[in-house]
Amino acid sequence: MGRKLLAVNDSAWLFAESHRTPMQVGMLATFRVPEDRPTFVQDLVARWRECHEFAPPFNYLFHRTPVPSWVELPDDEIDLDYHLRHSALPGAGSQRELGVLVSRLHSAKMDRRYPLWECHVIEGQEKDRWSLYMKAHHSQVDGVGGIRLLRRILSADPDARDMLPPWAIGTRGPDQSGLEVAPKPARVPERAAGDGGSLLVDGIKSGVSVAYSLGKTYVETVTGLGDDDQAAPFRAPKSIFNGRIHTPRRFATQHYSIDRLRAVAKAADGSLNDVFLTICGGALRRYLTEHDQLPGESLTANVPVSVREGSSAKVGNAITFLYATLGSDIDDPVERITAIKASTRLGKARLPEVSGVAMDAYTAVLMLPFMAQAILGVGGRGRPASNLVISNVPGPAEARYLDGSRMEEIYPVSLLFNGQALNITAVSYDGEFNIGFTGCRDSIPSLQKIAVYAGEELDRLEAALA
């Protein structure tokens, strides 16, 4: 059995995990049953049950000692019946009933005696639809890595048949996408003998850049000095999203046309992500006002930023983070997006211009206080590092198929911490911007209202920008 050591940033997700805070990310994709194959779902599950070939990370088992590592299991030691589940909604299940089932499935912590993934095929939905809900541990996959894995699993060809299941593809199996082209290896400049001085200089420059970024971040955190538009860790106000959480989850969805969001972004002279943060800030402002819980200061979002190189779907995480204001203290949507644009610009400027090991080191130190709280189980007792995580992951721009069954929608289902009871993550797909709202059931009553208010805030922003 092969053994692969975990990176520090990846192993932190495993040590931060508890039954209340399972560190897993999920994906809910809904497909349309082909008209000429009414037994499509049953046939697919039967065929998948016969496939007992596993590729990383689906054959990785976590070993904590002597050092945190993945052990690659042989195929005959993996119990497919445990990982592949077939469910059905009662009657012609609605979107609400699907959300209730996914909320329950996502609440449960995965058993570490098995590889850390589950695949749920869900049928019995209205309008001849079926869904695929998959979850995997965050130590193995981040948002961008998950979408790249999805691209390999699905095909752009509606006529593709006999496609392999996800666990047979992984990061090493054949690419089924029909579009993906293996990236050309990066050209490494040849160095003359004795050119180690250049490497040393590059290393020193990276170290200085990382140290400067971290120093600036935490000096502003401690002193409160810096630009008024600058958001910093542990400067967020305490809110109802930042207490201790419990195991049950709620899940809600919302979606918009990407062209609609781009038109708003152009009118506001901002980015699509600025628009996303603005409507989230407005929705949360309205929700908290309704509960008489709106802080006087603006909420702060922790925004993951992908630093994954190339186009691979390799195992592990390749993300860092920036902090941005949500303008929840501002009612006017145009003033709010103006404040958010300034904040995200400053947040991006703070990131060090490094990659690889240096960026991993920057992220590890940046998130050390937050992850230490999570690992020690003391999160949610003091001032939060941020109020919530808001993430935007680019997905396939064209329609994708699984054995000729067209994927209609895809929504991310994310993780929560003590001290962070709400996560909002979006994935773009085939001209649509799909948002998944994951919340702690006990901390956030009527989570669906936030999704509804987000739609109404987009209307307000459009109207204000004419």
C-alpha positions in Angstrom: 0.0 0.0 0.0 1.3 3.4 -1.0 1.5 6.2 1.6 1.2 10.0 0.9 2.0 12.5 3.6 -0.6 15.2 4.2 0.4 18.9 3.7 0.0 21.0 6.9 -2.9 23.0 5.4 -4.7 19.7 4.5 -4.2 17.9 7.8 -5.6 20.9 9.7 -9.1 20.2 8.3 -8.9 16.7 9.8 -7.8 17.8 13.3 -10.5 20.6 13.3 -13.3 18.1 12.8 -15.9 17.0 15.3 -19.4 15.6 15.2 -20.8 19.1 15.4 -18.4 20.4 12.7 -17.8 17.7 10.1 -15.1 19.1 7.7 -16.7 17.9 4.4 -17.8 19.6 1.2 -20.5 18.4 -1.1 -22.0 18.9 -4.5 -25.7 18.5 -5.5 -26.2 18.1 -9.2 -29.6 17.6 -10.7 -30.1 15.9 -14.1 -32.9 15.2 -16.5 -33.9 11.6 -17.2 -33.6 10.9 -20.9 -37.0 10.6 -22.5 -36.2 7.4 -24.3 -34.8 5.7 -21.2 -37.4 5.8 -18.3 -35.4 3.3 -16.2 -32.2 5.3 -16.6 -31.5 5.8 -12.9 -32.0 2.2 -11.9 -29.8 1.0 -14.8 -27.1 3.5 -14.0 -26.9 2.4 -10.3 -26.9 -1.3 -11.3 -24.0 -0.6 -13.7 -22.1 1.5 -11.2 -22.4 -1.2 -8.6 -20.4 -3.5 -10.9 -17.4 -1.1 -11.0 -14.9 -1.9 -8.3 -11.9 0.1 -9.6 -10.9 3.1 -7.5 -8.7 6.1 -8.2 -7.4 8.7 -5.8 -8.8 10.2 -3.7 -11.5 7.6 -3.6 -9.1 4.9 -2.4 -7.3 7.0 0.3 -7.7 6.0 3.9 -6.6 8.4 6.6 -3.8 7.2 9.0 -3.1 9.6 11.9 0.1 7.9 13.1 3.0 8.0 13.0 2.4 11.1 10.9 -0.9 12.2 9.2 -1.0 10.5 5.8 -3.2 8.9 3.2 -2.7 5.2 2.6 -3.8 4.0 -0.8 -6.0 0.9 -0.5 -6.2 -1.9 -3.0 -9.5 -2.1 -4.8 -10.7 -5.3 -3.1 -10.4 -3.6 0.4 -13.0 -0.9 -0.4 -16.6 -1.6 0.4 -18.6 0.0 -2.5 -21.9 -0.7 -0.9 -21.0 1.6 2.0 -20.0 4.5 -0.3 -22.7 4.2 -3.0 -26.2 4.9 -1.7 -29.5 4.8 -3.7 -32.4 6.9 -2.4 -35.8 8.1 -3.6 -38.0 11.0 -2.5 -41.7 10.2 -1.6 -44.0 10.7 -4.6 -43.0 13.4 -7.0 -40.4 15.0 -4.7 -40.1 18.8 -4.8 -37.0 21.0 -4.5 -37.9 21.5 -0.9 -38.0 17.8 -0.1 -34.7 17.3 -2.0 -33.2 20.1 0.2 -34.4 18.4 3.4 -32.8 15.1 2.4 -29.5 16.8 1.4 -29.5 18.8 4.7 -29.7 15.5 6.6 -27.1 13.7 4.5 -24.7 16.6 4.9 -25.1 16.8 8.7 -23.5 13.4 9.3 -19.7 13.1 9.9 -18.0 10.4 7.8 -16.5 7.3 9.4 -12.7 7.4 9.2 -12.5 3.6 9.1 -13.5 4.1 5.4 -12.2 6.4 2.6 -13.8 9.8 3.2 -16.4 10.0 0.5 -20.0 9.1 -0.2 -22.1 9.1 -3.5 -25.9 9.3 -3.2 -28.1 8.8 -6.3 -31.5 10.3 -5.6 -34.6 9.6 -7.8 -38.3 10.3 -7.5 -38.3 14.0 -8.3 -40.8 16.0 -10.2 -40.3 16.9 -13.9 -38.5 13.6 -14.6 -35.4 14.6 -12.7 -32.8 12.8 -10.6 -29.9 14.1 -8.5 -26.4 13.1 -7.6 -25.2 14.3 -4.1 -21.5 13.6 -3.4 -19.5 14.6 -0.4 -15.8 14.3 0.3 -13.5 15.5 3.1 -12.1 19.0 2.7 -8.6 17.7 3.4 -8.8 16.0 0.0 -10.6 18.6 -2.2 -11.3 22.3 -2.3 -13.9 24.1 -4.4 -11.8 24.5 -7.6 -10.4 21.0 -7.3 -13.9 19.6 -6.9 -15.1 21.4 -10.1 -12.1 20.2 -12.0 -12.9 16.7 -10.9 -16.5 17.1 -12.0 -15.3 18.2 -15.4 -13.5 14.9 -15.7 -16.5 12.9 -14.6 -19.0 14.4 -16.9 -18.9 14.8 -20.7 -19.7 17.6 -23.1 -20.9 15.0 -25.6 -24.6 14.1 -25.1 -24.0 10.9 -27.1 -21.3 9.5 -24.7 -22.3 6.2 -23.2 -21.0 3.6 -20.7 -19.3 6.4 -18.7 -17.3 5.4 -15.7 -18.5 6.3 -12.2 -16.7 9.1 -10.2 -14.6 6.8 -8.1 -13.1 5.1 -11.2 -12.0 8.5 -12.6 -10.6 10.5 -9.7 -7.4 12.4 -10.4 -5.7 9.5 -12.3 -8.5 7.8 -14.3 -9.4 8.6 -18.0 -10.8 12.0 -18.7 -14.5 11.6 -19.8 -15.1 15.3 -20.4 -14.8 15.3 -24.2 -13.3 18.8 -24.0 -10.4 18.8 -21.5 -6.9 18.8 -23.0 -4.0 17.8 -20.9 -2.1 21.0 -20.0 1.3 21.4 -21.4 3.9 21.1 -18.7 5.3 24.4 -17.5 8.6 25.2 -19.1 11.3 25.4 -16.5 14.2 27.7 -17.5 17.5 25.9 -17.6 19.9 27.2 -15.0 23.6 27.2 -15.6 25.8 25.4 -13.1 26.4 27.5 -10.0 23.1 29.5 -10.6 21.9 28.6 -7.1 22.2 32.2 -6.2 19.1 33.0 -8.3 17.1 30.4 -6.4 18.3 31.9 -3.2 17.3 35.4 -4.2 13.9 34.2 -5.4 13.4 32.4 -2.0 14.4 35.6 -0.1 12.0 37.7 -2.2 9.1 35.3 -1.5 9.9 35.2 2.2 9.9 39.0 2.4 6.7 39.3 0.5 5.0 36.7 2.7 6.3 38.4 5.9 5.2 41.9 4.7 1.7 40.7 3.9 1.3 38.9 7.2 2.8 41.7 9.2 0.5 44.3 7.6 -2.5 42.1 8.1 -1.9 41.4 11.8 -0.7 44.9 12.7 -4.0 46.2 11.3 -5.8 43.5 13.2 -4.3 44.4 16.6 -4.1 48.1 16.2 -7.2 48.8 14.1 -5.1 51.1 12.0 -5.1 51.1 8.2 -7.5 52.1 5.5 -11.1 52.6 6.6 -12.2 50.3 3.7 -9.8 47.5 4.8 -11.3 44.4 6.4 -9.0 42.4 8.7 -9.2 39.1 10.6 -10.7 39.2 14.1 -12.1 42.7 13.5 -15.6 41.5 12.6 -18.6 42.3 14.8 -20.2 39.5 16.8 -23.5 38.4 15.2 -26.0 35.5 15.4 -23.9 33.7 12.8 -20.9 33.5 15.1 -21.9 31.4 18.2 -21.5 27.7 18.9 -23.2 25.5 16.4 -24.9 22.1 16.5 -24.9 19.1 14.1 -28.1 19.5 12.0 -27.8 21.5 8.8 -30.1 23.5 6.6 -29.6 23.9 2.9 -31.2 26.4 0.5 -30.5 27.5 -3.1 -30.8 30.4 -5.4 -29.8 31.0 -9.0 -29.5 33.8 -11.6 -28.4 34.3 -15.2 -24.7 35.1 -15.4 -25.4 37.6 -18.2 -27.7 39.5 -15.7 -25.0 39.6 -13.1 -22.4 40.7 -15.7 -24.7 43.5 -16.9 -25.0 44.8 -13.3 -21.2 44.5 -12.7 -20.6 46.5 -15.9 -23.0 49.2 -14.8 -21.4 49.4 -11.4 -17.8 49.3 -12.9 -17.1 46.3 -10.7 -16.7 42.5 -11.0 -19.2 39.8 -10.9 -17.8 38.8 -7.5 -18.5 42.4 -6.2 -22.1 42.0 -7.3 -22.3 38.7 -5.5 -20.9 40.1 -2.3 -23.3 43.1 -2.5 -26.4 41.1 -2.8 -25.3 38.8 0.0 -24.6 41.8 2.2 -28.0 43.3 1.5 -29.8 40.0 2.1 -28.0 39.5 5.5 -28.7 43.1 6.4 -32.4 42.5 5.8 -32.4 39.2 7.6 -30.6 40.5 10.7 -32.8 43.6 10.8 -35.9 41.4 10.8 -34.5 39.6 13.8 -33.5 42.8 15.5 -29.8 41.6 15.4 -28.1 43.9 12.9 -24.6 45.0 14.2 -23.7 48.6 13.9 -20.5 47.7 12.0 -20.4 46.0 8.7 -20.2 42.2 8.5 -16.9 40.8 7.2 -16.6 37.9 4.8 -13.8 35.5 4.5 -13.4 35.0 0.7 -11.4 32.0 -0.5 -9.0 32.6 -3.4 -7.8 29.8 -5.6 -4.0 29.6 -6.1 -4.2 26.2 -7.9 -1.6 26.1 -10.7 -2.4 24.5 -14.1 -5.7 22.7 -14.7 -5.3 19.5 -12.7 -7.7 18.1 -10.2 -5.0 16.9 -7.8 -5.8 15.8 -4.3 -5.6 18.5 -1.6 -6.2 22.2 -1.2 -4.7 25.1 -3.1 -6.5 28.1 -1.7 -5.7 31.2 0.3 -8.1 33.8 1.8 -8.8 37.5 1.8 -11.2 39.5 4.0 -13.8 41.9 2.6 -16.5 44.1 4.0 -20.1 43.2 3.0 -21.5 46.7 3.5 -24.3 45.4 5.8 -24.3 48.7 7.6 -25.3 50.5 4.3 -28.9 50.4 3.0 -28.3 51.9 -0.4 -27.1 49.1 -2.8 -25.0 51.5 -4.9 -23.1 52.8 -1.9 -22.8 49.3 -0.6 -21.1 48.0 -3.9 -18.8 51.0 -3.9 -17.6 50.1 -0.4 -17.2 46.4 -1.3 -15.2 47.3 -4.5 -12.8 49.3 -2.4 -12.5 46.5 0.2 -11.9 43.7 -2.2 -9.3 45.8 -4.1 -7.4 46.4 -0.8 -7.7 42.7 0.1 -6.2 41.5 -3.2 -3.4 44.1 -2.9 -2.5 42.6 0.5 -1.9 39.1 -0.9 1.8 38.3 -1.5 2.9 37.8 -5.1 4.2 34.3 -4.5 3.1 30.7 -5.4 3.7 27.1 -4.4 5.3 26.4 -1.0 5.5 30.1 -0.2 1.8 30.6 -0.7 1.1 27.5 1.4 3.2 29.0 4.2 1.4 32.3 4.0 -2.0 30.6 4.2 -1.0 28.4 7.1 0.2 31.4 9.1 -2.7 33.6 8.1 -5.3 31.0 9.2 -3.3 29.7 12.2 -5.3 31.6 14.9 -8.7 30.6 13.3 -7.7 26.9 12.7 -6.3 26.8 16.3 -9.7 27.9 17.6 -11.3 25.2 15.5 -8.9 22.4 16.6 -9.1 23.4 20.3 -12.9 23.6 20.1 -13.1 27.2 21.4 -14.5 28.8 18.3 -17.7 30.9 18.8 -16.7 32.2 22.2 -14.9 35.4 21.3 -14.8 37.9 18.5 -15.0 36.1 15.2 -12.2 36.1 12.6 -15.0 36.8 10.1 -18.8 36.5 10.1 -19.1 34.0 7.3 -17.4 32.5 4.3 -18.5 33.6 0.8 -17.0 31.8 -2.2 -17.4 31.8 -5.9 -16.1 28.9 -8.0 -16.1 29.0 -11.8 -17.8 25.9 -13.3 -18.2 24.5 -16.8 -19.4 27.1 -19.3 -21.1 24.5 -21.5 -23.7 21.8 -20.8 -22.5 18.5 -19.3 -23.9 15.0 -19.5 -23.7 11.7 -17.7 -24.5 8.9 -20.1 -26.7 11.3 -22.1 -28.5 12.6 -19.0 -28.2 16.4 -19.1 -27.0 18.2 -15.9 -29.6 20.9 -15.3 -28.3 22.5 -12.1 -25.4 22.2 -9.7 -25.1 23.6 -6.2 -22.2 23.5 -3.7 -22.9 22.3 -0.1 -20.2 23.6 2.2 -18.9 23.2 5.8 -19.4 25.2 9.0 -17.3 25.9 12.1 -18.0 26.9 15.7 -18.1 30.6 15.3 -19.4 30.4 11.7 -22.9 29.1 11.3 -23.4 30.2 7.6 -21.6 29.6 4.4 -22.6 31.0 1.0 -20.9 29.4 -2.1 -21.7 29.8 -5.7 -20.8 27.8 -8.8 -21.3 29.0 -12.4 -22.6 26.5 -15.0 -23.8 26.9 -18.6 -24.9 30.5 -18.2 -26.3 30.2 -14.7 -24.9 31.4 -11.4 -26.0 28.8 -8.8 -25.7 29.6 -5.1 -25.8 27.1 -2.2 -26.6 28.4 1.3 -25.4 26.1 4.1 -26.4 26.9 7.6 -26.7 25.6 11.2 -30.3 24.6 11.7 -30.4 25.8 15.3 -28.6 29.1 14.7 -30.4 30.3 11.6 -34.1 29.9 11.5 -35.8 30.2 8.1 -32.5 30.0 6.2 -34.5 30.1 2.9 -35.4 33.7 3.6 -31.7 34.7 3.1 -31.8 33.1 -0.4 -35.1 34.9 -1.2 -33.8 38.2 0.0 -30.6 37.8 -2.1 -32.8 37.7 -5.2 -34.7 40.8 -4.1 -31.5 42.6 -3.4 -30.3 41.9 -7.0 -33.6 43.6 -8.2 -32.8 46.6 -6.0 -29.3 46.9 -7.3 -30.5 46.7 -10.9 -33.1 49.3 -10.3 -30.7 51.7 -8.5 -28.2 51.4 -11.4 -31.0 51.8 -13.9 
